[in-house]
Amino acid sequence: MTEAWIIDAVRTPRGIGKVGKGALANLHPQVLAATVLEAIVTRNDLDSATIDDVIWGTSAQRGPQGNDLARMSLLDAGYDTRVSGVTLDRFCGSGITAVNFATGMVMAGLEEAIVAGGTEMMSLTATMAAEDAARGAPPVMMDAGNLRLRARHPQSHQGVCADAIATIEGIAREELDALALESQKRTATAIAEDRFARSLIPVLHADGSVALDRDEFPRPGTTAEGLAALRPSFAAIADIPLAEDGATYRSMIAARYPDLTIEHSHHAGNSSGVVDGAAALLVTSPAYARRHGLKPRARVVAMANVGDCPTLMLNAPVPAARKALAKAGLSVEDIDLWEINEAFAVVTEKFIRDLDLDRSRVNVNGGAIALGHPIGATGAILIGTLLDELERRDLKRGLVTMCAAGGMAPAIIVERI
């Protein structure tokens, strides 16, 4: 089996995911994807015809994000028409999964060069949700109305799940806010020191003017007092009737944890930001890289996928990381840097505690609480961020993982070459 090499990683800035407020919110999702797809071949001086496939992660595949975003976007980027594309959905884990699928194809010798990544326009998702609500459509639940599935595996709102996990684990709101504040501080330092510059690709308007060339979401003025003053976000929605049978997000958790009294501790300041963004990585075989004069940045050491309790939904990153480490024959101590998506503060806090990690090696440039979480793209973004930081610090190895809806988590371990 051949190795899979990561040659390059690029991303757009993350724009605030709200129409009328975010700089990217009025652009087409294909434009964001095409921006990074074009950059990955241009800055590596490649003929796009030598790319075998594009594998793309997008969670909300409807409206402008539908119709196989990978294929439409590569055409918009000017790729040779012989390059194919496929779009997948593993919810928040879509970006990592796209890279892992590309890696597996290269390792198996089925393809030699694949561009993998993802796009998510959260502003578009919010707009469509508002339109659905305006016409009286009920909330789209994880089980999509399948009552048999709901009886077997009730699946609540992720924010309510986060509050439930914090309650079960005995993690206080003050501890979650402290993690959120640290995320903002680390991101502010990273931006001030230009640590994201290598991977960041400005998004342009059709006339060539700059739409966005910096991350738009960070709030460097965040304080502990400001976070403490925010009201919990998910207490109110926990008891909204969702179906004719009177089901609520709280009752779904109570079906499996009847003695649990949820303490609501998550809010806008310690949950991931709603943003728009895209990212792409070039994954190749060693033979392809040598033929085209490409210098590899890293090899993929191991990958893993794990399912966990769908009712609590957010606890799979720890077993996913352990599975990837076991596959690689590595221990926690062998990992120099960790990236765990900050979907909610409790996810990262629990991850650090369960694996007994050194906090100074986890999300060293902040995370989604400060920078935002464009669902289908975030995993690919984190891999690129990890590579940049391993190189900046002259370190060797890192692990990326994240929770995904439905109670899942993908993981990947990379090692610099």
C-alpha positions as CSV (number, residue, x, y, z in Angstrom):
1,M,0.0,0.0,0.0
2,T,1.4,3.4,-1.0
3,E,1.5,6.4,1.3
4,A,-0.8,9.4,0.9
5,W,0.9,12.8,1.0
6,I,-0.6,16.1,1.7
7,I,0.9,18.6,-0.7
8,D,-1.0,21.8,0.2
9,A,-3.9,23.2,2.1
10,V,-5.8,26.4,1.6
11,R,-8.9,28.0,2.9
12,T,-11.1,31.1,2.5
13,P,-11.5,33.6,5.4
14,R,-14.5,32.8,7.5
15,G,-17.3,35.4,7.0
16,I,-20.1,36.0,9.5
17,G,-22.9,33.7,8.4
18,K,-25.7,36.3,8.2
19,V,-27.1,38.0,5.2
20,G,-26.7,41.8,5.6
21,K,-23.8,41.4,8.0
22,G,-21.4,38.9,6.6
23,A,-19.1,39.8,3.7
24,L,-19.5,36.4,2.0
25,A,-23.2,35.9,2.7
26,N,-24.4,37.2,-0.7
27,L,-22.0,35.1,-2.8
28,H,-22.8,31.7,-4.3
29,P,-21.4,28.7,-2.5
30,Q,-19.8,27.6,-5.7
31,V,-17.8,30.8,-5.7
32,L,-16.3,30.0,-2.3
33,A,-15.5,26.4,-3.3
34,A,-14.1,27.6,-6.7
35,T,-11.8,30.1,-4.9
36,V,-9.9,27.3,-3.0
37,L,-10.1,24.8,-5.9
38,E,-8.5,27.3,-8.2
39,A,-5.8,28.3,-5.6
40,I,-4.8,24.7,-4.9
41,V,-3.8,24.0,-8.6
42,T,-2.5,27.5,-9.4
43,R,-0.1,27.9,-6.5
44,N,1.2,24.3,-7.2
45,D,1.6,25.0,-10.9
46,L,-0.6,22.0,-11.8
47,D,-2.6,21.2,-14.9
48,S,-6.1,20.5,-13.5
49,A,-6.4,17.6,-16.0
50,T,-4.0,15.6,-13.9
51,I,-6.4,15.7,-10.9
52,D,-8.3,12.4,-10.7
53,D,-11.2,13.6,-8.5
54,V,-12.6,16.2,-6.2
55,I,-14.2,15.0,-3.0
56,W,-16.2,17.6,-1.1
57,G,-18.0,17.9,2.2
58,T,-21.2,19.9,2.4
59,S,-23.8,19.3,5.0
60,A,-26.8,21.3,3.9
61,Q,-27.1,20.0,0.3
62,R,-30.1,22.0,-0.8
63,G,-30.8,25.1,-2.8
64,P,-27.5,26.7,-4.1
65,Q,-25.5,24.1,-2.1
66,G,-27.2,21.2,-3.9
67,N,-26.5,19.6,-7.3
68,D,-23.2,18.0,-6.4
69,L,-21.3,21.1,-5.3
70,A,-18.0,19.5,-6.0
71,R,-18.6,19.0,-9.7
72,M,-20.3,22.4,-10.2
73,S,-17.5,24.2,-8.3
74,L,-14.6,22.6,-10.1
75,L,-16.2,23.6,-13.4
76,D,-16.6,27.1,-12.1
77,A,-12.9,27.1,-11.0
78,G,-11.9,26.3,-14.6
79,Y,-10.9,22.7,-14.1
80,D,-10.6,20.4,-17.1
81,T,-14.0,18.9,-17.8
82,R,-12.6,15.4,-17.4
83,V,-12.1,15.9,-13.7
84,S,-15.0,14.4,-11.7
85,G,-16.4,15.5,-8.4
86,V,-18.5,14.1,-5.6
87,T,-20.1,15.7,-2.6
88,L,-20.7,13.9,0.7
89,D,-22.4,14.6,4.0
90,R,-21.2,13.5,7.4
91,F,-22.6,16.6,9.0
92,C,-19.9,18.5,10.9
93,G,-17.4,15.7,10.1
94,S,-17.8,16.2,6.3
95,G,-14.5,18.0,5.8
96,I,-12.3,15.5,7.6
97,T,-14.2,12.7,5.9
98,A,-13.6,14.1,2.4
99,V,-9.8,14.2,3.2
100,N,-9.9,10.7,4.7
101,F,-11.8,9.3,1.6
102,A,-9.2,10.9,-0.7
103,T,-6.4,9.4,1.4
104,G,-7.9,5.9,1.3
105,M,-8.3,6.1,-2.5
106,V,-4.7,7.2,-2.9
107,M,-3.4,4.6,-0.5
108,A,-5.3,1.8,-2.3
109,G,-3.8,2.9,-5.6
110,L,-7.1,3.7,-7.1
111,E,-6.3,7.4,-7.7
112,E,-3.1,9.4,-7.7
113,A,-4.2,13.0,-7.0
114,I,-7.4,14.2,-5.3
115,V,-8.5,17.6,-4.1
116,A,-10.5,17.2,-1.0
117,G,-12.2,19.7,1.2
118,G,-15.6,21.3,1.8
119,T,-17.8,24.3,1.8
120,E,-20.6,25.5,4.0
121,M,-22.6,28.7,3.7
122,M,-24.2,29.0,7.1
123,S,-25.9,32.2,6.0
124,L,-27.7,30.2,3.4
125,T,-28.8,27.6,5.9
126,A,-30.1,30.3,8.2
127,T,-32.0,32.0,5.3
128,M,-33.6,28.7,4.3
129,A,-34.5,27.9,7.9
130,A,-36.2,31.3,8.2
131,E,-38.1,30.7,5.0
132,D,-39.3,27.3,6.2
133,A,-40.4,28.7,9.5
134,A,-42.3,31.5,7.7
135,R,-44.3,29.0,5.7
136,G,-45.1,27.0,8.9
137,A,-42.9,24.1,8.2
138,P,-41.9,22.2,11.4
139,P,-38.2,22.0,12.5
140,V,-36.2,19.4,10.6
141,M,-35.3,16.8,13.2
142,M,-32.4,14.3,13.0
143,D,-34.8,11.4,12.5
144,A,-36.6,13.3,9.7
145,G,-39.9,12.3,11.2
146,N,-39.2,8.6,11.4
147,L,-41.0,7.7,14.6
148,R,-39.5,4.2,14.7
149,L,-36.0,5.6,14.7
150,R,-37.0,8.2,17.3
151,A,-38.2,5.4,19.6
152,R,-34.9,3.5,19.2
153,H,-32.6,6.5,19.2
154,P,-34.1,9.8,20.2
155,Q,-31.9,12.6,18.9
156,S,-32.1,16.0,20.5
157,H,-30.8,19.5,19.5
158,Q,-27.0,19.7,19.7
159,G,-27.0,22.7,22.0
160,V,-29.3,20.9,24.4
161,C,-27.0,17.8,24.1
162,A,-24.1,20.0,25.0
163,D,-25.8,21.3,28.1
164,A,-26.8,17.7,29.1
165,I,-23.2,16.5,28.7
166,A,-21.9,19.4,30.8
167,T,-24.4,18.4,33.5
168,I,-23.5,14.7,33.4
169,E,-19.8,15.5,33.5
170,G,-20.1,18.1,36.3
171,I,-18.5,20.8,34.2
172,A,-19.5,24.2,35.4
173,R,-20.4,27.1,33.2
174,E,-17.5,29.1,34.5
175,E,-15.1,26.4,33.2
176,L,-16.8,26.5,29.8
177,D,-16.5,30.3,29.7
178,A,-12.9,30.1,30.6
179,L,-12.2,27.8,27.7
180,A,-14.2,30.2,25.4
181,L,-12.2,33.2,26.6
182,E,-8.9,31.3,26.0
183,S,-10.1,30.5,22.5
184,Q,-10.6,34.2,21.8
185,K,-7.2,35.1,23.2
186,R,-5.3,32.5,21.2
187,T,-7.1,33.5,18.0
188,A,-6.3,37.2,18.6
189,T,-2.6,36.3,19.1
190,A,-2.6,34.1,16.0
191,I,-4.1,36.9,13.9
192,A,-1.7,39.5,15.3
193,E,1.2,37.2,14.4
194,D,-0.2,36.4,11.0
195,R,-0.1,32.7,11.6
196,F,-3.0,32.0,9.2
197,A,-1.3,33.8,6.2
198,R,0.1,30.7,4.4
199,S,-3.3,29.0,3.9
200,L,-5.6,32.0,3.6
201,I,-7.0,32.8,0.1
202,P,-8.9,36.1,-0.3
203,V,-12.4,35.8,-1.8
204,L,-13.0,38.1,-4.7
205,H,-16.1,39.6,-6.3
206,A,-16.8,39.0,-10.0
207,D,-15.1,42.4,-10.8
208,G,-11.9,41.4,-9.0
209,S,-12.5,43.5,-5.9
210,V,-11.9,41.9,-2.5
211,A,-15.0,40.5,-0.9
212,L,-13.1,39.3,2.2
213,D,-9.4,38.7,3.1
214,R,-9.6,38.2,6.8
215,D,-11.5,36.1,9.3
216,E,-14.6,38.2,10.2
217,F,-16.0,36.5,13.3
218,P,-13.3,36.8,16.1
219,R,-14.2,39.0,19.0
220,P,-10.9,40.0,20.6
221,G,-12.7,42.3,23.1
222,T,-14.3,39.3,24.8
223,T,-14.1,39.4,28.6
224,A,-14.9,36.9,31.4
225,E,-17.5,39.4,32.6
226,G,-19.1,39.7,29.2
227,L,-19.4,36.0,28.9
228,A,-20.9,35.6,32.3
229,A,-23.6,38.1,31.4
230,L,-24.9,36.1,28.4
231,R,-28.1,34.2,28.9
232,P,-28.1,30.4,28.1
233,S,-29.1,29.8,24.5
234,F,-30.8,26.5,24.6
235,A,-33.1,26.5,27.7
236,A,-36.0,28.0,25.8
237,I,-35.9,25.7,22.8
238,A,-35.6,22.6,24.9
239,D,-39.3,22.6,25.7
240,I,-40.8,23.7,22.3
241,P,-43.2,21.0,21.0
242,L,-41.7,19.6,17.9
243,A,-44.4,17.1,16.8
244,E,-48.0,16.1,17.3
245,D,-47.0,13.6,20.0
246,G,-45.7,16.5,22.1
247,A,-42.0,15.5,21.7
248,T,-39.5,18.1,22.8
249,Y,-35.7,18.3,22.7
250,R,-35.7,17.8,26.4
251,S,-38.0,14.8,26.4
252,M,-35.8,13.1,23.8
253,I,-32.8,13.2,26.2
254,A,-35.1,12.3,29.1
255,A,-36.2,9.1,27.2
256,R,-32.6,7.8,27.8
257,Y,-31.6,9.8,30.9
258,P,-34.8,10.1,32.9
259,D,-33.1,11.2,36.1
260,L,-31.1,14.0,34.5
261,T,-32.0,17.6,35.3
262,I,-30.2,19.6,32.6
263,E,-28.4,22.7,33.7
264,H,-28.2,25.0,30.7
265,S,-24.7,26.4,30.4
266,H,-24.0,27.1,26.7
267,H,-24.6,30.4,25.0
268,A,-23.4,32.4,22.0
269,G,-20.1,33.1,23.7
270,N,-19.0,29.5,24.4
271,S,-20.5,27.9,21.3
272,S,-19.2,27.8,17.8
273,G,-19.8,30.8,15.5
274,V,-22.1,30.7,12.5
275,V,-20.0,31.5,9.5
276,D,-19.4,30.9,5.8
277,G,-16.2,29.3,4.4
278,A,-14.4,26.8,2.3
279,A,-11.2,24.8,2.3
280,A,-9.2,22.4,0.1
281,L,-6.3,20.0,0.4
282,L,-4.3,18.3,-2.3
283,V,-3.7,14.6,-1.5
284,T,-1.4,12.7,-3.8
285,S,0.7,9.5,-4.1
286,P,4.5,9.9,-3.8
287,A,4.9,9.0,-7.4
288,Y,2.5,11.8,-8.6
289,A,4.3,14.3,-6.3
290,R,7.7,13.4,-7.7
291,R,6.5,13.5,-11.3
292,H,5.2,17.0,-10.8
293,G,8.0,18.3,-8.7
294,L,5.8,18.8,-5.6
295,K,7.2,18.9,-2.1
296,P,5.0,17.1,0.4
297,R,4.1,18.8,3.6
298,A,2.9,15.7,5.5
299,R,1.9,12.0,5.2
300,V,-1.4,10.7,6.6
301,V,-0.5,8.2,9.4
302,A,-3.9,6.9,10.4
303,M,-7.6,7.6,10.1
304,A,-10.6,6.5,12.1
305,N,-14.4,6.8,12.3
306,V,-16.5,6.1,15.4
307,G,-20.2,6.1,16.2
308,D,-21.3,6.8,19.8
309,C,-24.6,7.5,21.7
310,P,-26.8,9.4,19.2
311,T,-28.9,10.8,22.0
312,L,-26.0,12.8,23.6
313,M,-24.6,13.1,20.1
314,L,-21.3,14.9,20.9
315,N,-19.1,12.4,22.7
316,A,-17.5,10.5,19.8
317,P,-14.2,12.5,19.4
318,V,-12.5,10.8,22.4
319,P,-13.1,7.2,21.1
320,A,-12.3,8.4,17.6
321,A,-8.9,9.8,18.7
322,R,-8.2,6.6,20.7
323,K,-9.0,4.5,17.7
324,A,-6.7,6.5,15.4
325,L,-3.9,6.3,17.9
326,A,-4.3,2.6,18.2
327,K,-4.2,2.1,14.4
328,A,-1.0,4.2,14.2
329,G,0.6,2.4,17.2
330,L,0.9,5.7,18.9
331,S,0.1,7.1,22.4
332,V,-1.2,10.5,23.5
333,E,2.4,11.5,24.3
334,D,3.4,11.0,20.6
335,I,1.0,13.8,19.4
336,D,2.6,17.2,19.4
337,L,-0.5,19.3,18.6
338,W,-4.2,18.6,18.7
339,E,-7.2,20.2,16.9
340,I,-10.6,19.3,18.4
341,N,-13.4,21.4,16.9
342,E,-15.0,23.7,19.4
343,A,-18.6,23.0,18.4
344,F,-19.5,23.7,22.0
345,A,-17.1,24.4,24.8
346,V,-18.0,21.2,26.6
347,V,-16.8,19.1,23.6
348,T,-13.3,20.4,23.9
349,E,-13.2,20.5,27.7
350,K,-14.3,16.9,27.9
351,F,-11.8,15.9,25.2
352,I,-9.0,17.5,27.1
353,R,-10.0,15.9,30.4
354,D,-10.7,12.4,29.1
355,L,-7.4,12.2,27.3
356,D,-5.5,14.1,30.1
357,L,-4.0,16.5,27.5
358,D,-1.7,19.4,28.1
359,R,-3.9,22.4,27.3
360,S,-1.0,24.3,25.8
361,R,-1.0,21.8,22.9
362,V,-4.7,21.8,22.1
363,N,-6.3,24.3,19.7
364,V,-3.2,26.5,20.0
365,N,-4.6,29.2,17.7
366,G,-8.1,29.2,19.1
367,G,-11.0,27.4,17.5
368,A,-14.5,27.6,16.3
369,I,-15.8,29.5,19.3
370,A,-13.6,32.4,18.1
371,L,-13.3,31.7,14.4
372,G,-16.6,30.0,13.5
373,H,-17.7,26.7,12.2
374,P,-18.6,26.4,8.5
375,I,-19.9,22.8,9.0
376,G,-18.8,21.0,5.8
377,A,-15.5,22.9,5.6
378,T,-14.3,23.0,9.2
379,G,-12.5,19.6,9.3
380,A,-10.5,20.5,6.2
381,I,-9.7,23.9,7.7
382,L,-8.4,22.3,10.9
383,I,-6.1,20.0,9.0
384,G,-4.5,23.0,7.2
385,T,-4.3,25.0,10.4
386,L,-2.5,22.0,12.1
387,L,0.0,21.7,9.2
388,D,0.8,25.4,9.3
389,E,1.4,25.3,13.1
390,L,3.4,22.1,13.0
391,E,5.7,23.8,10.5
392,R,5.9,27.1,12.4
393,R,6.9,25.3,15.6
394,D,9.0,22.7,13.8
395,L,7.0,19.9,15.4
396,K,6.3,16.5,13.9
397,R,2.8,15.0,14.4
398,G,-0.8,16.1,15.0
399,L,-4.3,14.8,15.4
400,V,-7.6,16.4,14.2
401,T,-11.1,15.2,15.2
402,M,-14.5,16.6,15.7
403,C,-18.0,15.6,16.8
404,A,-20.7,15.1,14.1
405,A,-24.4,15.0,14.4
406,G,-25.9,11.6,14.9
407,G,-23.3,10.7,17.4
408,M,-20.2,10.3,15.2
409,A,-16.6,11.5,14.8
410,P,-13.9,11.1,12.2
411,A,-10.2,11.6,13.1
412,I,-7.0,11.9,11.2
413,I,-3.3,11.8,12.3
414,V,-0.7,13.5,10.1
415,E,3.0,13.6,10.3
416,R,5.4,16.1,8.7
417,I,7.8,14.8,6.0
